[in-house]
């Protein structure tokens, strides 16, 4: 039976990053990366994936700009830089082209069914 999406959250490679604290809001409530992205109107997991595919410096720059754009207005880009640098370090390593290609091949084989998967396994020596 295929795994339901309800279990995907606990296995996301972006959890450490998305649930990390940016800081506290005026009322003392923790502001996480996930809540910040949601407030900015973007999908947190897609944005985490996009940032993870950037170089560490580019990810930090983009993240600092996002933090500075938050509606609460607590951060300037300069103030957000050390926070963004700390958070960008929590992103998983970039996906290599080889890994992405292999993942795509496996997904395609699974979509075509057992015979294609068996052929794929033979082709890579499994």
Long-range contacts (C-beta under 8 A, 24 or more apart in sequence): 12-45, 13-92, 14-44, 14-45, 14-48, 14-49, 14-52, 14-91, 14-92, 16-90, 17-48, 17-51, 17-52, 17-87, 17-90, 17-91, 17-92, 18-44, 18-45, 18-48, 20-87, 20-90, 22-67, 22-83, 22-87, 23-74, 23-75, 23-83, 25-72, 25-74, 26-72, 26-74, 31-70, 31-72, 33-87, 36-66, 36-67, 36-70, 37-66, 39-70, 39-71, 40-66, 40-69, 40-70, 48-91, 51-88, 51-91, 52-91, 52-92, 52-93, 52-94, 52-95, 53-94, 53-95, 54-94, 56-88, 56-89, 56-91, 59-88, 59-91, 60-84, 60-85, 60-88, 63-87, 63-88
